[in-house]
Amino acid sequence: MEKLDMLFVHPPANINGSSHTLDADTNFTEQYVSIPAGVFSMADNLDKAGYSVRILNLGERVYLSNNSLENEVCKMMTEFKPTAVGIDCHWMIHSAGAIETARLIRKYAPDVYIILGGITASYFADEIIRRYGSPYELSRHSSVNFVLRGECDESIVQLLDAIIKKSHDIEGVAGLTMRISRDSGFIENPVSVPDVSAKLEITRYDLLVEQPTINPARAIITMFRGCKGGCCYCAGAKESFADAMQRDNPCIIDHDRVVNLIKKNLAQGRNKIYLYGDIRHGGEYYVKRFFQELMFSGIANAHIVFEFFSPATEEYLKKWRGWADKNSCTLEATYSPESGNRRIRSQFAKGYSNKTILDHCILVASFRIPQSTYFMFGLPNQDLAEVKETLKLAEEIIRIHASAGFNRKSIGHDVVAYTFMQIPDAGSNLFKYPEKYGFQLNFDGFRGLVKMLSSARNWTEAIGYHTDNFTTEQLGETYKMIKSRMSALYEKYGL
């Protein structure tokens, strides 16, 4: 294969032969092989700018091959010989994998430029360059040359223009963090926030080195960049995203662009479409125009998964059901009330009653839409009584779905997914101000995070905190109890 200008690499989450990461999404494995959508947007812009570019899911390669990460990196660099490698360090759980991948790339390709980006890399940019970087003209002496902070759809082109074409001043690349020289400190350029509302392109699967084996029909379409919500544990929350990525208000992807992305995915055989974000956050006019565009799009035989950030209305469900029935499409929904305790939910602007949650579930089921309801363990102020209350509500929801004839085969996820937050998102308020929420982190900074993940032998050793109500060990034991109880509930109701 001819030498590449740029190779994007999605790293593995686990690098020491263990399985210390809980599956972050159904069937994405403990390596969490889902590639962030922004990688496809960056690759598309580079391709249009005339650069040779490919995307490699290294995490999936390692998972499927059972080879060591080092063997796969050696093969990768021999095969593609890229001038630059971009490693996403978006989700915290990939931090150790991103750094180890960078180290191995440097071992086998001393002169390649190595770039990190994503929410986690953006939040820890200074520390990453301080601990793992050196001046880019001395690249063979460091693991990482550059961190591109913020949303890099456009700045990645500026960076390659600087290091390959020499047509852009490297000290003027938006969002760039790098060392100037050994002694003169850092460059930390201001972030430029791109407007992707009308031109977001995240369907460039032709740029993948190999098509996915895991969840090959699945496509993720982000409805928003950023969020209106303020969930303290989420780096995508309004305040946190503004801090780490410098986007003060969410960017809403145009309704016609979203529909166009659905069509592009279907044309490439990806018919399980996940719409990330509650469409209703775009406002009544946005919802109206979205369904008008969808109704006349000609889209058929698709499976659409859409999100509820708040309880549904009958009018809204009629729009989905009416469109799906007319176009031979199937539907699925996800809903995240977070907790079975109203006081805990109120921390996330979800202070409605448990009855409201159950009424919502009954209403959704009446429209023949299977739904996966998400609760989370590891939230602020939770205690064992709250866990029991949430399990009780989970049973009521499972009973509703069983009565409606749904089961785990008719839905892509569990009917009730009671998940566990192993580590609060980097940049989230919970991560920045843990004491405020009764939390204490078990590591210090990015280097401490990498060390913890690198040494963890199982998922309990990758729990990154303890709380006023649970020690780290109690968090692990309680989550084991939750999983056991949930399995018993599924068996009880024949799911």
SULZISUL-V676500 format. One line per field, one symbol per residue. ss: DSSP state (H for helix, E for strand, C for the rest). burial: + if it has 16 or more other C-alpha atoms within 10 Angstrom, else -. Layout:
BEGIN
ss = ???
burial = ???
END
This chain:
BEGIN
ss = CCCCCEEEEECCCCCCCCECCCCCCCCCCCCCCCCCHHHHHHHHHHHHCCCCEEEEEHHHHHHHHCCCHHHHHHHHHHHHCCCEEEEECCCHHHHHHHHHHHHHHHHHCCCCEEEEECHHHHHCHHHHHHHHECCHHHHHHCCECEEECCCCCCHHHHHHHHHHHCCCCHHHCCCEEEECCCCCCEEECCCCCCCCCCCCCCCCHHHECCCCCCCCCEEEEECEECCCCCCCCCCCCHHHHHHHHCCCCCEECCHHHHHHHHHHHHHCCCCEEEEECCHHHHCHHHHHHHHHHHHCCCCCCCEEEEEECCCCCHHHHHHHHHHHHHCCCEEEEEEEEECCCHHHHHCCCCCCCHHHHHHHHHHHHHCCCEEEEEEEECCCCCCHHHHHHHHHHHHHHHHHHHHCCCCCCCCCCCCEEEEECCCCCCCCHHHHCHHHHCEEECCCHHHHHHHHHHHCCEHHHHCCEEECCCCHHHHHHHHHHHHHHHHHHHHHCCC
burial = ---+++++++++++++--++++-+----+++++++++++++++++++---+++++++++++++-----++-++--++--+++++++++++++++++++++++++++++++++++++++++++++++-++--+++++--+++++++++++++++++++++++++----+-+-++++++++------++++-+++--++--++++++-++---+-----+++++++++++++++++++++++++++++++-+++++++++++++++++---+++++++++++++---++--++-+++---++-+++++++++++-------++-++----+++++++++++++++++----+-+-+--+++++++++--+++++++++++++++---++--++-+++-++++++---+++--++++++++++++++++++++++-+--++++++---++-++-++++++++++++++++--+-+--++-++--+---+--++----+
END
